[in-house]
Structures are given as C-alpha cells and as structure tokens.
Amino acid sequence: MVQAAGYGGSSFNAFEKLLGVKNYPDWRGNMETMFLTLRQWGMVDGTIVRPVPADPENITSQETAAITEFDLRTVSAYQEIKLRISANANGVLGRSRDPKTVWDILERRFGSRQHDTPSI
C-alpha cells in the first residue's frame, strides 16, 4: 500500500472515540491537535484543495504527482476521522469520504450549536 510521507498512520489513540454531543468538544480539540501535528488540518478545514491541471488534456508528471498526493491525503484524513468515531455516532456520516464534508457533518450534528439549542 502506498502512503504519502508524514500523512496518516498516526499513533494518537490515547483519546476516547466520539460518542456524541457530550464528548464532542474534547474529541474535536484532540482531533484538531492530531491533524495539526500530522500536517493534515488543511485537508479537514478545506484550505488544501485538489490540484487542477493547467491543461486537462496534457497533464504533467508534476501535476499527476500532486493530484495523487492529494488523493492519498484525503483518504488518510478521512480514515483518521472515521476510525475515531463510535458505531453509534458513525451513522450520521452518510456516504461521503471527503474529510471536510465529514468534519462539517459532525460539527453540525454534535458541535457547539447543539449546546445552545434548548431541550424540548
């Protein structure tokens, strides 16, 4: 299996998986720290985007390498999130494999706005 250098395969297993609203703030902070350490936070917050070839009909080897690296980083970041979510919380993810989309789904479902909503 090919793995981009420095991305994924983390050893950050010391914190609890996401269980729901109750542990989301701590989980989120731990995940953000982990992603920053792994230099993957840009994949999660969307500041790193998939490279677009200058000429889609004539892609250079450098562009192919950059696209391949991005795709590997996407899989790695997604797996880091997916593997740190409990089975119960996992159901909200849907079919997306994009780390930013998944992160945004989790934020909407379990994030701080959830704490501001009064119970009925």
C-alpha positions as CSV (number, residue, x, y, z in Angstrom):
1,M,0.0,0.0,0.0
2,V,1.3,3.4,-0.9
3,Q,1.3,6.1,1.8
4,A,2.4,9.7,1.4
5,A,5.2,10.5,3.7
6,G,4.1,12.1,7.0
7,Y,0.4,11.6,6.5
8,G,-1.6,9.1,8.4
9,G,-0.8,6.0,10.4
10,S,-0.9,8.2,13.5
11,S,-0.3,6.9,17.0
12,F,-2.9,9.3,18.5
13,N,-5.0,6.5,20.1
14,A,-4.9,7.8,23.6
15,F,-8.2,9.7,23.5
16,E,-11.8,8.5,23.5
17,K,-13.7,8.0,20.3
18,L,-16.5,10.4,19.5
19,L,-19.6,9.2,21.4
20,G,-21.9,12.1,20.8
21,V,-22.7,15.7,22.0
22,K,-21.3,15.0,25.5
23,N,-17.7,14.4,24.5
24,Y,-17.6,16.3,21.2
25,P,-15.8,19.4,22.4
26,D,-12.9,17.3,23.9
27,W,-12.9,14.9,20.9
28,R,-12.8,17.9,18.5
29,G,-9.9,19.5,20.3
30,N,-7.9,16.3,20.3
31,M,-8.6,15.7,16.6
32,E,-7.6,19.2,15.6
33,T,-4.4,18.9,17.6
34,M,-3.7,15.5,15.9
35,F,-4.4,16.8,12.4
36,L,-2.2,19.9,13.0
37,T,0.6,17.6,14.2
38,L,0.2,15.3,11.2
39,R,0.0,18.4,8.9
40,Q,-3.4,17.3,7.8
41,W,-5.6,20.1,9.2
42,G,-5.8,21.8,5.8
43,M,-7.5,18.6,4.4
44,V,-10.1,18.9,7.1
45,D,-10.8,22.6,7.1
46,G,-10.7,22.8,3.3
47,T,-7.8,25.1,2.9
48,I,-5.9,22.4,0.9
49,V,-7.8,21.7,-2.3
50,R,-7.3,19.2,-5.0
51,P,-4.9,20.5,-7.6
52,V,-6.3,21.3,-11.1
53,P,-4.1,20.7,-14.1
54,A,-3.3,23.8,-16.2
55,D,-4.2,21.8,-19.3
56,P,-6.5,18.8,-18.5
57,E,-5.7,17.4,-22.0
58,N,-1.9,17.4,-21.2
59,I,-1.3,16.7,-17.5
60,T,2.3,16.9,-16.5
61,S,4.1,14.4,-14.3
62,Q,4.3,17.0,-11.5
63,E,0.6,17.6,-11.7
64,T,-0.1,13.9,-11.6
65,A,2.1,13.5,-8.5
66,A,0.4,16.5,-6.8
67,I,-3.1,15.0,-7.5
68,T,-2.0,11.6,-6.3
69,E,-0.6,13.0,-3.1
70,F,-3.8,15.0,-2.5
71,D,-5.9,11.9,-3.0
72,L,-3.8,9.9,-0.6
73,R,-4.0,12.7,2.0
74,T,-7.8,12.7,1.5
75,V,-8.1,9.0,2.3
76,S,-5.7,9.3,5.2
77,A,-7.6,12.3,6.8
78,Y,-11.0,10.6,6.3
79,Q,-9.7,7.4,7.9
80,E,-8.4,9.3,10.9
81,I,-11.9,10.7,11.5
82,K,-13.8,7.5,10.7
83,L,-11.7,5.3,13.0
84,R,-12.2,7.7,15.9
85,I,-16.0,7.7,15.9
86,S,-18.1,5.2,17.9
87,A,-20.5,3.0,16.0
88,N,-23.5,5.0,17.3
89,A,-22.1,8.3,16.1
90,N,-20.9,6.9,12.8
91,G,-24.5,6.7,11.5
92,V,-24.6,10.5,10.8
93,L,-21.7,10.4,8.3
94,G,-23.7,9.3,5.3
95,R,-21.7,8.2,2.2
96,S,-19.1,11.0,2.0
97,R,-15.4,10.1,2.1
98,D,-14.3,13.7,1.9
99,P,-12.7,14.7,5.2
100,K,-14.0,18.3,5.1
101,T,-17.6,17.2,4.4
102,V,-17.5,14.6,7.2
103,W,-16.0,17.1,9.6
104,D,-18.7,19.6,8.8
105,I,-21.4,17.0,9.2
106,L,-20.0,16.1,12.7
107,E,-19.8,19.8,13.6
108,R,-23.4,20.4,12.6
109,R,-24.6,17.3,14.5
110,F,-22.5,17.4,17.6
111,G,-20.9,20.9,17.7
112,S,-21.3,23.9,19.9
113,R,-24.6,25.0,18.4
114,Q,-26.1,21.8,19.7
115,H,-25.4,23.0,23.2
116,D,-27.2,26.3,22.5
117,T,-30.4,24.5,21.5
118,P,-32.9,24.3,24.4
119,S,-34.3,20.9,25.2
120,I,-38.0,20.3,24.5
